[in-house]
């Protein structure tokens, strides 16, 4: 993804939302779910932007599947 920094397709792909499940309680981040809850509880499933999912999945806070980008020919 680093090679196509200015690519419109890459920008749109990064904003694509994916379904993820949190492994632990996350305080003060309930706004990510769009609801009225203050915290995100463990095992909650929410859709978040792909760029954020990368960070949270690799920090082992949540689980989810981040698809590999498909290159157009």
Backbone as a chain_set.jsonl record, in Angstrom:
{"seq": "XXXXXXXXXXXXXXXXXXXXXXXXXXXXXXXXXXXXXXXXXXXXXXXXXXXXXXXXXXXXXXXXXXXXXXXXX", "coords": {"N": [[0.812, -1.197, 0.0], [2.101, 1.151, 0.435], [3.258, 2.004, -1.915], [1.287, 3.127, -3.495], [0.408, 5.714, -2.586], [-0.968, 8.018, -3.425], [-3.112, 6.959, -4.738], [-6.472, 6.752, -5.621], [-8.039, 4.481, -5.361], [-6.686, 3.115, -3.328], [-7.02, 4.859, -1.179], [-9.816, 4.782, -0.863], [-10.091, 2.076, -0.254], [-8.823, 1.93, 2.224], [-10.672, 3.226, 3.8], [-12.743, 1.496, 3.821], [-15.038, -0.423, 5.681], [-14.719, -3.067, 8.082], [-15.865, -6.055, 9.696], [-15.26, -6.673, 13.085], [-14.195, -8.21, 16.176], [-13.936, -7.455, 19.544], [-11.48, -8.419, 21.918], [-11.04, -7.749, 24.532], [-12.266, -5.568, 27.184], [-12.694, -2.172, 26.308], [-12.147, 0.88, 27.551], [-13.908, 4.014, 27.378], [-14.238, 4.178, 24.575], [-16.563, 3.771, 23.267], [-17.821, 5.307, 21.343], [-16.931, 4.479, 18.873], [-18.595, 2.488, 18.019], [-20.874, 3.8, 17.452], [-23.029, 3.975, 19.099], [-24.72, 4.627, 22.266], [-23.243, 3.736, 24.356], [-20.592, 3.977, 26.737], [-18.234, 2.482, 26.967], [-16.489, -0.14, 25.157], [-17.362, -3.421, 25.214], [-15.833, -6.616, 25.913], [-15.946, -9.115, 23.404], [-17.723, -7.73, 21.854], [-19.038, -6.963, 18.667], [-18.198, -4.955, 16.035], [-18.191, -2.703, 13.213], [-15.395, -1.298, 11.775], [-13.185, 1.175, 10.286], [-10.8, 0.022, 7.868], [-8.137, 0.917, 8.185], [-7.959, 1.416, 10.9], [-8.537, -1.067, 11.915], [-6.281, -2.599, 11.22], [-4.369, -1.636, 13.065], [-5.535, -2.271, 15.589], [-5.972, -5.059, 15.439], [-3.389, -6.09, 15.104], [-2.28, -5.293, 17.476], [-3.344, -7.031, 19.159], [-5.775, -6.553, 20.423], [-8.219, -6.991, 19.33], [-10.032, -9.263, 17.191], [-10.178, -10.162, 13.781], [-10.638, -10.237, 10.219], [-8.477, -9.048, 7.908], [-8.593, -8.305, 4.683], [-6.363, -8.943, 1.925], [-5.142, -6.362, -0.196], [-6.456, -6.026, -3.474], [-4.932, -5.903, -6.524], [-5.518, -3.924, -9.329], [-5.533, -4.612, -12.804]], "CA": [[0.0, 0.0, 0.0], [2.949, 2.327, 0.493], [3.61, 2.434, -3.259], [0.217, 3.883, -4.126], [-0.024, 6.704, -1.603], [-1.912, 8.959, -4.029], [-4.116, 6.205, -5.476], [-7.839, 6.901, -5.124], [-8.482, 3.151, -4.967], [-6.086, 2.808, -2.025], [-7.668, 5.71, -0.175], [-11.148, 4.225, -0.63], [-9.935, 0.778, 0.405], [-8.475, 2.17, 3.623], [-11.874, 3.662, 4.506], [-13.698, 0.388, 3.814], [-15.234, -0.944, 7.038], [-14.74, -4.511, 8.222], [-16.426, -6.551, 10.955], [-14.24, -7.128, 14.03], [-14.676, -8.551, 17.517], [-12.968, -7.076, 20.565], [-11.098, -9.491, 22.84], [-11.022, -7.208, 25.89], [-13.021, -4.327, 27.372], [-11.964, -0.964, 25.938], [-12.841, 2.01, 28.176], [-14.035, 5.326, 26.735], [-14.165, 4.108, 23.116], [-17.873, 3.357, 22.783], [-18.226, 6.101, 20.186], [-16.581, 3.768, 17.644], [-19.744, 1.67, 17.637], [-21.952, 4.69, 17.049], [-24.126, 3.891, 20.06], [-24.665, 5.485, 23.446], [-22.401, 3.117, 25.376], [-19.318, 4.657, 26.984], [-17.13, 1.542, 26.767], [-16.695, -1.298, 24.292], [-17.211, -4.632, 26.02], [-15.219, -7.773, 25.264], [-16.801, -9.906, 22.521], [-18.564, -6.864, 21.032], [-18.709, -6.969, 17.244], [-18.5, -3.686, 15.387], [-17.495, -2.451, 11.963], [-14.502, -0.15, 11.869], [-12.399, 1.355, 9.07], [-9.698, -0.919, 7.725], [-6.882, 1.465, 8.713], [-7.984, 1.249, 12.348], [-8.521, -2.508, 12.179], [-4.883, -3.034, 11.175], [-3.708, -1.277, 14.325], [-6.117, -2.99, 16.717], [-5.764, -6.5, 15.292], [-1.983, -6.416, 15.333], [-1.945, -5.063, 18.881], [-4.025, -8.14, 19.837], [-6.927, -6.052, 21.162], [-9.417, -7.524, 18.704], [-9.802, -10.22, 16.117], [-10.892, -9.862, 12.552], [-9.945, -10.62, 9.0], [-8.137, -7.917, 7.052], [-8.286, -8.872, 3.374], [-5.243, -8.369, 1.185], [-5.61, -5.499, -1.279], [-6.409, -6.612, -4.805], [-4.375, -4.977, -7.5], [-6.213, -3.916, -10.612], [-4.569, -4.728, -13.908]], "C": [[0.853, 1.258, 0.0], [3.248, 2.886, -0.891], [2.531, 3.276, -3.915], [-0.412, 4.88, -3.151], [-1.103, 7.624, -2.164], [-3.035, 8.264, -4.796], [-5.491, 6.363, -4.826], [-8.367, 5.553, -4.639], [-7.94, 2.777, -3.589], [-6.739, 3.608, -0.907], [-9.056, 5.16, 0.157], [-11.074, 2.888, 0.086], [-9.621, 0.952, 1.882], [-9.69, 2.6, 4.434], [-12.973, 2.61, 4.504], [-13.821, -0.167, 5.233], [-15.276, -2.463, 7.021], [-15.263, -4.878, 9.608], [-15.303, -7.096, 11.839], [-14.882, -7.412, 15.382], [-13.581, -8.236, 18.528], [-12.729, -8.223, 21.53], [-11.163, -9.05, 24.295], [-11.94, -5.988, 25.963], [-12.124, -3.144, 27.025], [-12.715, 0.229, 26.53], [-12.829, 3.259, 27.292], [-13.915, 5.294, 25.214], [-15.496, 3.672, 22.504], [-18.349, 4.124, 21.567], [-17.875, 5.412, 18.865], [-17.744, 2.945, 17.116], [-20.919, 2.524, 17.186], [-23.143, 4.676, 17.992], [-23.938, 4.85, 21.218], [-23.784, 4.928, 24.548], [-21.074, 3.857, 25.507], [-18.125, 3.765, 26.642], [-17.501, 0.498, 25.716], [-16.403, -2.525, 25.134], [-16.533, -5.731, 25.21], [-16.296, -8.57, 24.534], [-17.793, -9.067, 21.728], [-18.08, -6.927, 19.592], [-19.129, -5.634, 16.651], [-17.748, -3.609, 14.066], [-16.66, -1.193, 12.134], [-13.714, -0.025, 10.571], [-11.17, 0.441, 9.062], [-8.401, -0.39, 8.327], [-6.819, 1.299, 10.229], [-7.917, -0.231, 12.726], [-7.1, -3.049, 12.165], [-4.213, -2.813, 12.525], [-4.223, -2.136, 15.479], [-5.92, -4.495, 16.632], [-4.326, -6.858, 15.62], [-1.505, -6.073, 16.737], [-2.68, -6.063, 19.777], [-5.2, -7.701, 20.709], [-8.22, -6.639, 20.607], [-9.047, -8.526, 17.635], [-10.657, -9.826, 14.924], [-10.059, -10.298, 11.375], [-9.728, -9.375, 8.165], [-7.75, -8.488, 5.697], [-7.087, -8.186, 2.733], [-5.789, -7.49, 0.069], [-5.474, -6.211, -2.62], [-5.926, -5.555, -5.772], [-5.163, -5.066, -8.792], [-5.181, -3.95, -11.729], [-4.796, -3.69, -14.969]], "O": [[0.38, 2.324, -0.394], [3.467, 4.088, -1.044], [2.831, 4.067, -4.81], [-1.624, 4.872, -2.932], [-2.05, 7.973, -1.458], [-3.835, 8.937, -5.446], [-5.649, 6.134, -3.627], [-9.061, 5.484, -3.625], [-8.655, 2.189, -2.777], [-6.979, 3.088, 0.183], [-9.428, 5.08, 1.327], [-11.908, 2.597, 0.944], [-10.113, 0.184, 2.708], [-9.735, 2.363, 5.641], [-14.022, 2.808, 5.117], [-12.812, -0.358, 5.912], [-15.792, -3.075, 6.086], [-15.122, -4.115, 10.563], [-14.487, -7.895, 11.382], [-15.967, -6.918, 15.688], [-12.445, -8.688, 18.389], [-13.667, -8.92, 21.918], [-11.321, -9.879, 25.191], [-12.343, -5.442, 24.935], [-10.95, -3.11, 27.395], [-13.805, 0.559, 26.065], [-11.872, 3.518, 26.562], [-13.525, 6.297, 24.616], [-15.541, 3.251, 21.349], [-19.203, 3.634, 20.828], [-18.468, 5.733, 17.835], [-17.866, 2.73, 15.91], [-21.865, 2.006, 16.593], [-24.162, 5.305, 17.709], [-23.112, 5.761, 21.166], [-23.595, 5.58, 25.575], [-20.504, 4.308, 24.513], [-17.127, 4.235, 26.094], [-18.678, 0.283, 25.425], [-15.318, -2.652, 25.701], [-16.641, -5.774, 23.984], [-17.428, -8.677, 25.007], [-18.621, -9.617, 21.002], [-16.879, -6.942, 19.324], [-20.29, -5.237, 16.759], [-16.795, -4.352, 13.831], [-17.154, -0.158, 12.579], [-13.582, -0.999, 9.831], [-10.589, 0.135, 10.104], [-7.64, -1.156, 8.917], [-5.745, 1.066, 10.782], [-7.312, -0.597, 13.734], [-6.745, -3.872, 13.009], [-3.564, -3.713, 13.058], [-3.432, -2.668, 16.257], [-5.719, -5.146, 17.657], [-4.073, -7.826, 16.337], [-0.434, -6.518, 17.148], [-2.642, -5.954, 21.002], [-5.576, -8.413, 21.64], [-9.206, -6.77, 21.333], [-7.89, -8.623, 17.226], [-11.724, -9.23, 15.068], [-8.901, -10.685, 11.529], [-10.687, -8.719, 7.758], [-6.687, -9.096, 5.568], [-6.83, -7.005, 2.968], [-6.796, -7.835, -0.55], [-4.493, -6.912, -2.865], [-6.458, -4.446, -5.822], [-5.44, -6.158, -9.288], [-4.093, -3.387, -11.607], [-4.071, -3.654, -15.962]]}, "num_chains": 1, "name": "protein.A"}
